[in-house]
Amino acid sequence: MNTIELITKKRDKKSLAPGEIEFLVTNYTNRKIPDYQFSAFLMAAFINGMNKRETSALTKSMLHSGKVLDLSNIPGYKADKHSTGGVGDKTSLIIAPIVAAAGVNVPMISGRGLGHTGGTLDKLESIPGFKTNLNLTQYLNALKKHGAVLIGQTKDIAPADKLIYALRDVTATVESIPFITASIMSKKLAEGIDGLVLDVKTGSGAFMQKLSGAESLANSLINTAKNFKKEVMAFITDMNQPLGNYIGNWLEVYESIKVLQGQYVYGLSEVSLNLAGGMLLLAKKVKSLKEGIELAENTIKSGAAFDKFLQIVKQQKGNDFFIKNPDKYPKAKFSGTVKAGKTAYLKKINTFSIGMAALELGAGRKTKKDIIDPKAGIIFYPKIGDKLKKGTVIAELYSDNKDKIDTAKSLILNALSFSNSKVNKPKLIKKILK
């Protein structure tokens, strides 16, 4: 095969055969195809699209660029969850212990924060000592012992994805649904799972802001999972406001602890229980989603889910003192508040701006070299539809950088729209697809 001929073929809106896609991915991963040629292929595929067959072939080539774990010697069903990302989305920290406590294995390979969205690994690493960089032997041992493990992508898992993503990031080809699908699924399939629940976000804080885009991505992910004989279901969930109230790495661990200890948090509790219920349904622990939600609730009520979270933290060398005593975690040096300037109903939130405000405070990275402050973040109290009285505290801001407090305040105030008349609350779970 000839690289130039394959680029030309895609440029001319022709579809590539699976072997041709494998040739491109394998030779790029082995550095036999230079960046400039693979960039040309990415742009041609971005502009002209890829069909279902091409998307599955791209996923397969990226998947087999590294190790595919075999978990057959670990008894029981293996399920995972993937979220397309949002602001305050800490569901992985809640779901993994719930599902594991109900007797389903959860081998979870997670990511770091990206732009305005937080990352599960950054949240976990706000727990002093917690190790997310386990090798594959440690990963398997943790899964065997406690039924759940949460780590980052290793160099052995889908190395093609890491290289291709870095190139997509600098060639304006990130938003392609086939590329997103292959990136997500190559990593998830490498885990050796039997089933996958997808949380595809839509709204002002999501990468897919329109419902139609979220549905297209969900269907692409579902189709690819089924092509690899995996059980799958997708929830399209609302990201027009932060999920829960706490935004920032330790702050989100704190709120997860509260949910696992039985506290109800509007939005966060409902979404987490639905996703956990979906995983339990795929694993045939229950006969319906409703039963799955009830079983998930029971693991919280019994204390089993919180106990499982403690086991996971200790297994991965985290200090469980702060999990048992979260109010004793170190506090940020500076704080500030945002208050309502008038009595009105909260009509709209630009959730992207709330995420960027948290990033300004030190909860995220502007560049790869930036160091995250685990204490930094926002407690954002109201929800769309709430009536706020003048002077009501809308948000509390925390940072070790005093100057950033005012910047974040401005971002938050500009992100809010109000109405004098009553506003309906948004539907949290828009659609469930299988």
Secondary structure, DSSP 8 states (H G I E B T S, - for coil): --HHHHHHHHHTT----HHHHHHHHHHHHTT-S-HHHHHHHHHHHHHH---HHHHHHHHHHHHTTS-----TTS-S-BEEEEE---SS--HHHHHHHHHHHTT-BEEEEE---BTTB--HHHHHTTSTT------HHHHHHHHHHHSEEEEE--TTS-HHHHHHHHHHHTTT-TT-HHHHHHHHHHHHHHTT-SEEEEEEEESTTSSS-SHHHHHHHHHHHHHHHHHTT-EEEEEEEE-SS-SSSEESHHHHHHHHHHHHTT---TTHHHHHHHHHHHHHHHTTSSSSHHHHHHHHHHHHHTTHHHHHHHHHHHHTT--THHHH-GGGS---SEEEEEE-SSSEEEEEE-HHHHHHHHIIIIIS-SSTT----TT-EEEE---TT-EE-TT-EEEEEEES-HHHHHHHHHHHHHTEEEESS------SEEEEE-
